[in-house]
């Protein structure tokens, strides 16, 4: 530009410079001329949106973040009489107690074994249920089936275990029918080999229908033109499911699998507590039940807090690792 300007002389040079400055000044965006608005000004402009967020933010602050203050007792010899602020600090003594417990290996094996069964068998059942419901052409029939498979989610574990006892106990319906047929009877509820399968089947019956909601929502967003193009290419129903439907679910499956791995050490306490008995204690004691016995029944609150923190850290590591692995396979991941 300086070379161009220098080619002119005298007044022409000044006139050209003024014209260039005026042109450049007009082309500068107005937003660059105005000072940036403050954060508070922008928040006030979108105040109604933030107002809608307040209930959710309040929930997480009150029930998720404020209780984290209580994690201090994991490093204390907590006493209910002296309180959190006056209990003696013991450092990592409770964490050492976790690894020094002679039963921790068996308890950890029971927990991982049950979680593995849930990942291999219970998790895919929700996907299969969603695929089958998606293939139904009658909308009224589809909604009826959806309502039926959703209902067990709203039944409490006490009712579920009560039904299981009614059918499978020593004097239950199943053994009564076997007795009438002169067949050998068995009490499956006291058989250690049947404890894990029963826990798995109960969970599948209760939660499969509810777990299909997310998958069905993902299926509803598939472009119908993909199905039409595949049909034109000669694809049958199975090919449509394999090459169109399942790839569309891949991202959703990856995110749910990441979240599931974060809870790999959480097997629930209600179901285990209601199903376990003296004969199935060795195979049925999971980490959650172990913490319940130590922390609630034995009033060792510091140990249970340390164990909960230990589980949370493992879950965090698993989530981060699974999320990174999923991204390497080309998926978006959870974050």
SEDO-929221 format. One record per residue (C-alpha): residue number from 1; residue in one letter; x, y, z. Coordinates in nm, 2 decimals, decimal comma. Example, Ala and Ser with C-alpha at 12.3 -4.5 7.8 and 13.67 -1.06 7.14 Angstrom:
// residues 2
{pt 1 'A' {1,23 -0,45 0,78}},
{pt 2 'S' {1,37 -0,11 0,71}},
***
This chain:
// residues 335
{pt 1 'X' {0,00 0,00 0,00}},
{pt 2 'X' {0,29 0,24 0,08}},
{pt 3 'X' {0,43 0,18 -0,27}},
{pt 4 'X' {0,09 0,27 -0,42}},
{pt 5 'X' {0,06 0,58 -0,21}},
{pt 6 'X' {0,42 0,68 -0,29}},
{pt 7 'X' {0,35 0,67 -0,67}},
{pt 8 'X' {0,12 0,97 -0,62}},
{pt 9 'X' {0,26 1,31 -0,54}},
{pt 10 'X' {0,16 1,60 -0,32}},
{pt 11 'X' {-0,21 1,65 -0,27}},
{pt 12 'X' {-0,30 1,34 -0,46}},
{pt 13 'X' {-0,11 1,13 -0,20}},
{pt 14 'X' {-0,29 1,30 0,09}},
{pt 15 'X' {-0,63 1,25 -0,08}},
{pt 16 'X' {-0,56 0,88 -0,15}},
{pt 17 'X' {-0,45 0,83 0,22}},
{pt 18 'X' {-0,77 0,99 0,34}},
{pt 19 'X' {-0,98 0,78 0,11}},
{pt 20 'X' {-0,82 0,46 0,23}},
{pt 21 'X' {-0,85 0,54 0,60}},
{pt 22 'X' {-1,21 0,64 0,55}},
{pt 23 'X' {-1,29 0,31 0,36}},
{pt 24 'X' {-1,11 0,09 0,62}},
{pt 25 'X' {-1,29 0,28 0,90}},
{pt 26 'X' {-1,63 0,20 0,74}},
{pt 27 'X' {-1,54 -0,17 0,70}},
{pt 28 'X' {-1,45 -0,21 1,07}},
{pt 29 'X' {-1,73 -0,41 1,24}},
{pt 30 'X' {-1,93 -0,21 1,49}},
{pt 31 'X' {-1,88 -0,48 1,75}},
{pt 32 'X' {-1,51 -0,41 1,75}},
{pt 33 'X' {-1,56 -0,04 1,80}},
{pt 34 'X' {-1,79 -0,09 2,09}},
{pt 35 'X' {-1,64 -0,20 2,42}},
{pt 36 'X' {-1,72 -0,56 2,52}},
{pt 37 'X' {-2,02 -0,59 2,74}},
{pt 38 'X' {-1,96 -0,71 3,09}},
{pt 39 'X' {-2,05 -1,06 3,20}},
{pt 40 'X' {-2,31 -0,93 3,43}},
{pt 41 'X' {-2,48 -0,74 3,15}},
{pt 42 'X' {-2,50 -1,05 2,93}},
{pt 43 'X' {-2,63 -1,25 3,22}},
{pt 44 'X' {-2,90 -0,99 3,29}},
{pt 45 'X' {-3,00 -1,00 2,93}},
{pt 46 'X' {-3,06 -1,38 2,95}},
{pt 47 'X' {-3,19 -1,37 3,31}},
{pt 48 'X' {-3,50 -1,58 3,24}},
{pt 49 'X' {-3,29 -1,86 3,09}},
{pt 50 'X' {-3,07 -1,86 3,41}},
{pt 51 'X' {-3,39 -1,85 3,62}},
{pt 52 'X' {-3,50 -2,18 3,46}},
{pt 53 'X' {-3,16 -2,33 3,55}},
{pt 54 'X' {-3,19 -2,24 3,92}},
{pt 55 'X' {-3,38 -2,55 4,04}},
{pt 56 'X' {-3,13 -2,79 3,87}},
{pt 57 'X' {-2,84 -2,59 4,01}},
{pt 58 'X' {-2,99 -2,58 4,35}},
{pt 59 'X' {-3,04 -2,96 4,35}},
{pt 60 'X' {-2,68 -3,03 4,27}},
{pt 61 'X' {-2,55 -2,77 4,51}},
{pt 62 'X' {-2,76 -2,89 4,80}},
{pt 63 'X' {-2,76 -3,27 4,75}},
{pt 64 'X' {-2,43 -3,32 4,57}},
{pt 65 'X' {-2,17 -3,05 4,67}},
{pt 66 'X' {-2,27 -2,95 5,02}},
{pt 67 'X' {-2,26 -3,31 5,15}},
{pt 68 'X' {-1,90 -3,34 5,03}},
{pt 69 'X' {-1,80 -3,15 5,34}},
{pt 70 'X' {-1,88 -3,47 5,52}},
{pt 71 'X' {-1,60 -3,65 5,34}},
{pt 72 'X' {-1,37 -3,51 5,61}},
{pt 73 'X' {-1,48 -3,80 5,84}},
{pt 74 'X' {-1,30 -4,04 5,60}},
{pt 75 'X' {-0,98 -3,90 5,75}},
{pt 76 'X' {-1,10 -3,88 6,11}},
{pt 77 'X' {-1,19 -4,10 6,39}},
{pt 78 'X' {-1,54 -3,97 6,38}},
{pt 79 'X' {-1,76 -3,97 6,68}},
{pt 80 'X' {-2,12 -3,86 6,68}},
{pt 81 'X' {-2,08 -3,71 7,02}},
{pt 82 'X' {-1,79 -3,48 6,93}},
{pt 83 'X' {-1,90 -3,40 6,57}},
{pt 84 'X' {-1,71 -3,34 6,25}},
{pt 85 'X' {-1,52 -3,03 6,37}},
{pt 86 'X' {-1,39 -3,18 6,69}},
{pt 87 'X' {-1,31 -3,55 6,59}},
{pt 88 'X' {-0,95 -3,66 6,59}},
{pt 89 'X' {-0,77 -3,68 6,26}},
{pt 90 'X' {-0,62 -4,02 6,17}},
{pt 91 'X' {-0,51 -3,95 5,81}},
{pt 92 'X' {-0,53 -4,26 5,58}},
{pt 93 'X' {-0,58 -4,51 5,85}},
{pt 94 'X' {-0,93 -4,61 5,73}},
{pt 95 'X' {-0,80 -4,65 5,37}},
{pt 96 'X' {-0,53 -4,89 5,50}},
{pt 97 'X' {-0,80 -5,08 5,68}},
{pt 98 'X' {-0,98 -5,14 5,35}},
{pt 99 'X' {-0,68 -5,32 5,20}},
{pt 100 'X' {-0,59 -5,50 5,52}},
{pt 101 'X' {-0,93 -5,66 5,55}},
{pt 102 'X' {-0,89 -6,04 5,47}},
{pt 103 'X' {-1,24 -6,05 5,31}},
{pt 104 'X' {-1,19 -5,76 5,07}},
{pt 105 'X' {-1,06 -5,98 4,78}},
{pt 106 'X' {-1,37 -6,20 4,79}},
{pt 107 'X' {-1,60 -5,90 4,83}},
{pt 108 'X' {-1,43 -5,72 4,54}},
{pt 109 'X' {-1,46 -6,04 4,32}},
{pt 110 'X' {-1,83 -6,07 4,40}},
{pt 111 'X' {-1,89 -5,70 4,30}},
{pt 112 'X' {-1,69 -5,72 3,98}},
{pt 113 'X' {-1,85 -6,05 3,88}},
{pt 114 'X' {-2,20 -5,91 3,93}},
{pt 115 'X' {-2,11 -5,59 3,74}},
{pt 116 'X' {-1,97 -5,80 3,46}},
{pt 117 'X' {-2,29 -6,00 3,43}},
{pt 118 'X' {-2,49 -5,68 3,41}},
{pt 119 'X' {-2,27 -5,54 3,14}},
{pt 120 'X' {-2,27 -5,86 2,93}},
{pt 121 'X' {-2,63 -5,96 2,97}},
{pt 122 'X' {-2,85 -5,68 3,12}},
{pt 123 'X' {-2,71 -5,39 2,92}},
{pt 124 'X' {-2,77 -5,54 2,57}},
{pt 125 'X' {-3,12 -5,65 2,66}},
{pt 126 'X' {-3,23 -5,29 2,66}},
{pt 127 'X' {-3,08 -5,24 2,31}},
{pt 128 'X' {-3,26 -5,55 2,18}},
{pt 129 'X' {-3,59 -5,45 2,34}},
{pt 130 'X' {-3,56 -5,11 2,17}},
{pt 131 'X' {-3,48 -5,27 1,84}},
{pt 132 'X' {-3,78 -5,50 1,86}},
{pt 133 'X' {-4,02 -5,22 1,96}},
{pt 134 'X' {-3,89 -5,01 1,67}},
{pt 135 'X' {-3,98 -5,28 1,43}},
{pt 136 'X' {-4,35 -5,28 1,53}},
{pt 137 'X' {-4,57 -5,11 1,27}},
{pt 138 'X' {-4,89 -5,07 1,47}},
{pt 139 'X' {-4,84 -4,76 1,69}},
{pt 140 'X' {-5,12 -4,86 1,93}},
{pt 141 'X' {-4,98 -5,20 1,99}},
{pt 142 'X' {-4,63 -5,05 2,02}},
{pt 143 'X' {-4,75 -4,80 2,29}},
{pt 144 'X' {-4,92 -5,08 2,48}},
{pt 145 'X' {-4,61 -5,30 2,48}},
{pt 146 'X' {-4,40 -5,00 2,59}},
{pt 147 'X' {-4,64 -4,93 2,89}},
{pt 148 'X' {-4,63 -5,29 3,00}},
{pt 149 'X' {-4,25 -5,32 2,99}},
{pt 150 'X' {-4,21 -4,98 3,17}},
{pt 151 'X' {-4,43 -5,07 3,46}},
{pt 152 'X' {-4,19 -5,29 3,66}},
{pt 153 'X' {-3,95 -4,99 3,70}},
{pt 154 'X' {-4,21 -4,83 3,93}},
{pt 155 'X' {-4,24 -5,14 4,15}},
{pt 156 'X' {-4,02 -5,12 4,47}},
{pt 157 'X' {-3,76 -5,38 4,53}},
{pt 158 'X' {-3,95 -5,50 4,84}},
{pt 159 'X' {-4,24 -5,59 4,62}},
{pt 160 'X' {-4,01 -5,76 4,36}},
{pt 161 'X' {-3,83 -5,97 4,62}},
{pt 162 'X' {-4,17 -6,05 4,78}},
{pt 163 'X' {-4,29 -6,19 4,44}},
{pt 164 'X' {-3,96 -6,39 4,40}},
{pt 165 'X' {-4,01 -6,54 4,75}},
{pt 166 'X' {-4,37 -6,63 4,67}},
{pt 167 'X' {-4,26 -6,82 4,36}},
{pt 168 'X' {-3,92 -6,97 4,46}},
{pt 169 'X' {-3,92 -7,02 4,83}},
{pt 170 'X' {-3,92 -7,37 4,99}},
{pt 171 'X' {-4,30 -7,36 5,00}},
{pt 172 'X' {-4,35 -7,13 4,71}},
{pt 173 'X' {-4,56 -7,18 4,40}},
{pt 174 'X' {-4,28 -7,34 4,19}},
{pt 175 'X' {-4,20 -7,61 4,45}},
{pt 176 'X' {-4,57 -7,67 4,51}},
{pt 177 'X' {-4,62 -7,74 4,14}},
{pt 178 'X' {-4,31 -7,96 4,13}},
{pt 179 'X' {-4,45 -8,16 4,43}},
{pt 180 'X' {-4,78 -8,22 4,25}},
{pt 181 'X' {-4,59 -8,35 3,95}},
{pt 182 'X' {-4,37 -8,57 4,18}},
{pt 183 'X' {-4,05 -8,39 4,06}},
{pt 184 'X' {-3,75 -8,30 4,28}},
{pt 185 'X' {-3,80 -7,97 4,47}},
{pt 186 'X' {-3,53 -7,72 4,54}},
{pt 187 'X' {-3,51 -7,39 4,73}},
{pt 188 'X' {-3,33 -7,16 4,49}},
{pt 189 'X' {-3,32 -6,87 4,74}},
{pt 190 'X' {-3,07 -7,06 4,96}},
{pt 191 'X' {-2,86 -7,20 4,68}},
{pt 192 'X' {-2,54 -7,00 4,65}},
{pt 193 'X' {-2,50 -7,10 4,28}},
{pt 194 'X' {-2,84 -6,93 4,20}},
{pt 195 'X' {-2,78 -6,61 4,39}},
{pt 196 'X' {-2,61 -6,41 4,11}},
{pt 197 'X' {-2,84 -6,54 3,83}},
{pt 198 'X' {-3,15 -6,44 4,03}},
{pt 199 'X' {-3,01 -6,09 4,10}},
{pt 200 'X' {-2,94 -6,05 3,73}},
{pt 201 'X' {-3,28 -6,17 3,62}},
{pt 202 'X' {-3,46 -5,95 3,87}},
{pt 203 'X' {-3,27 -5,65 3,75}},
{pt 204 'X' {-3,34 -5,73 3,38}},
{pt 205 'X' {-3,72 -5,77 3,45}},
{pt 206 'X' {-3,74 -5,45 3,65}},
{pt 207 'X' {-3,52 -5,21 3,46}},
{pt 208 'X' {-3,51 -5,32 3,09}},
{pt 209 'X' {-3,82 -5,14 2,99}},
{pt 210 'X' {-3,71 -4,82 3,15}},
{pt 211 'X' {-3,37 -4,84 2,99}},
{pt 212 'X' {-3,52 -4,86 2,64}},
{pt 213 'X' {-3,65 -4,50 2,66}},
{pt 214 'X' {-3,31 -4,35 2,56}},
{pt 215 'X' {-3,26 -4,59 2,28}},
{pt 216 'X' {-3,61 -4,54 2,14}},
{pt 217 'X' {-3,55 -4,16 2,15}},
{pt 218 'X' {-3,23 -4,21 1,95}},
{pt 219 'X' {-3,41 -4,43 1,70}},
{pt 220 'X' {-3,68 -4,17 1,65}},
{pt 221 'X' {-3,41 -3,93 1,51}},
{pt 222 'X' {-3,30 -4,16 1,23}},
{pt 223 'X' {-3,37 -4,01 0,88}},
{pt 224 'X' {-3,62 -4,22 0,70}},
{pt 225 'X' {-3,44 -4,16 0,37}},
{pt 226 'X' {-3,16 -4,39 0,49}},
{pt 227 'X' {-3,41 -4,67 0,52}},
{pt 228 'X' {-3,56 -4,59 0,18}},
{pt 229 'X' {-3,22 -4,59 0,02}},
{pt 230 'X' {-3,12 -4,92 0,18}},
{pt 231 'X' {-3,45 -5,07 0,06}},
{pt 232 'X' {-3,38 -4,96 -0,30}},
{pt 233 'X' {-3,04 -5,13 -0,27}},
{pt 234 'X' {-3,22 -5,45 -0,18}},
{pt 235 'X' {-3,18 -5,46 0,20}},
{pt 236 'X' {-3,42 -5,68 0,40}},
{pt 237 'X' {-3,54 -5,61 0,75}},
{pt 238 'X' {-3,23 -5,77 0,91}},
{pt 239 'X' {-2,99 -5,57 0,69}},
{pt 240 'X' {-3,18 -5,25 0,77}},
{pt 241 'X' {-3,13 -5,32 1,14}},
{pt 242 'X' {-2,77 -5,41 1,10}},
{pt 243 'X' {-2,66 -5,13 0,86}},
{pt 244 'X' {-2,89 -4,84 0,95}},
{pt 245 'X' {-3,04 -4,88 1,29}},
{pt 246 'X' {-2,75 -5,01 1,49}},
{pt 247 'X' {-2,50 -4,75 1,35}},
{pt 248 'X' {-2,74 -4,48 1,45}},
{pt 249 'X' {-2,74 -4,61 1,80}},
{pt 250 'X' {-2,36 -4,64 1,83}},
{pt 251 'X' {-2,31 -4,30 1,99}},
{pt 252 'X' {-2,58 -4,35 2,24}},
{pt 253 'X' {-2,46 -4,69 2,33}},
{pt 254 'X' {-2,10 -4,55 2,38}},
{pt 255 'X' {-2,22 -4,28 2,62}},
{pt 256 'X' {-2,44 -4,51 2,82}},
{pt 257 'X' {-2,16 -4,76 2,84}},
{pt 258 'X' {-1,92 -4,49 2,97}},
{pt 259 'X' {-2,17 -4,40 3,24}},
{pt 260 'X' {-2,23 -4,77 3,33}},
{pt 261 'X' {-1,85 -4,82 3,38}},
{pt 262 'X' {-1,85 -4,53 3,62}},
{pt 263 'X' {-2,09 -4,73 3,84}},
{pt 264 'X' {-1,91 -5,07 3,80}},
{pt 265 'X' {-1,86 -5,09 4,18}},
{pt 266 'X' {-2,22 -4,98 4,26}},
{pt 267 'X' {-2,44 -5,29 4,27}},
{pt 268 'X' {-2,71 -5,14 4,48}},
{pt 269 'X' {-2,80 -5,22 4,84}},
{pt 270 'X' {-3,17 -5,27 4,85}},
{pt 271 'X' {-3,19 -5,57 4,62}},
{pt 272 'X' {-2,88 -5,74 4,78}},
{pt 273 'X' {-2,99 -5,67 5,13}},
{pt 274 'X' {-3,34 -5,83 5,07}},
{pt 275 'X' {-3,20 -6,13 4,88}},
{pt 276 'X' {-2,90 -6,22 5,09}},
{pt 277 'X' {-2,92 -6,48 5,37}},
{pt 278 'X' {-2,68 -6,69 5,58}},
{pt 279 'X' {-2,63 -6,95 5,31}},
{pt 280 'X' {-2,56 -6,70 5,03}},
{pt 281 'X' {-2,36 -6,45 5,23}},
{pt 282 'X' {-2,02 -6,56 5,09}},
{pt 283 'X' {-2,12 -6,51 4,73}},
{pt 284 'X' {-2,37 -6,23 4,79}},
{pt 285 'X' {-2,16 -5,98 4,99}},
{pt 286 'X' {-2,08 -5,69 4,76}},
{pt 287 'X' {-1,90 -5,37 4,84}},
{pt 288 'X' {-2,23 -5,18 4,89}},
{pt 289 'X' {-2,36 -5,44 5,14}},
{pt 290 'X' {-2,02 -5,46 5,31}},
{pt 291 'X' {-2,02 -5,08 5,36}},
{pt 292 'X' {-2,38 -5,11 5,49}},
{pt 293 'X' {-2,28 -5,37 5,75}},
{pt 294 'X' {-1,96 -5,18 5,86}},
{pt 295 'X' {-2,10 -4,83 5,84}},
{pt 296 'X' {-2,46 -4,86 5,95}},
{pt 297 'X' {-2,49 -5,18 6,15}},
{pt 298 'X' {-2,14 -5,14 6,32}},
{pt 299 'X' {-2,17 -4,76 6,33}},
{pt 300 'X' {-1,82 -4,72 6,17}},
{pt 301 'X' {-1,91 -4,41 5,98}},
{pt 302 'X' {-1,55 -4,30 5,90}},
{pt 303 'X' {-1,47 -4,64 5,74}},
{pt 304 'X' {-1,79 -4,62 5,52}},
{pt 305 'X' {-1,70 -4,27 5,42}},
{pt 306 'X' {-1,35 -4,37 5,32}},
{pt 307 'X' {-1,48 -4,67 5,13}},
{pt 308 'X' {-1,73 -4,45 4,95}},
{pt 309 'X' {-1,46 -4,20 4,85}},
{pt 310 'X' {-1,24 -4,49 4,73}},
{pt 311 'X' {-1,52 -4,62 4,51}},
{pt 312 'X' {-1,59 -4,28 4,37}},
{pt 313 'X' {-1,22 -4,23 4,27}},
{pt 314 'X' {-1,22 -4,57 4,09}},
{pt 315 'X' {-1,54 -4,48 3,91}},
{pt 316 'X' {-1,39 -4,14 3,80}},
{pt 317 'X' {-1,08 -4,32 3,66}},
{pt 318 'X' {-1,30 -4,57 3,47}},
{pt 319 'X' {-1,51 -4,30 3,33}},
{pt 320 'X' {-1,21 -4,10 3,21}},
{pt 321 'X' {-1,05 -4,40 3,06}},
{pt 322 'X' {-1,36 -4,53 2,89}},
{pt 323 'X' {-1,44 -4,18 2,75}},
{pt 324 'X' {-1,08 -4,16 2,61}},
{pt 325 'X' {-1,11 -4,51 2,46}},
{pt 326 'X' {-1,44 -4,43 2,30}},
{pt 327 'X' {-1,30 -4,12 2,13}},
{pt 328 'X' {-1,02 -4,32 1,98}},
{pt 329 'X' {-1,28 -4,53 1,81}},
{pt 330 'X' {-1,43 -4,22 1,65}},
{pt 331 'X' {-1,72 -4,15 1,88}},
{pt 332 'X' {-1,79 -3,82 2,05}},
{pt 333 'X' {-1,78 -3,95 2,41}},
{pt 334 'X' {-1,96 -3,82 2,71}},
{pt 335 'X' {-1,74 -3,50 2,73}},
***
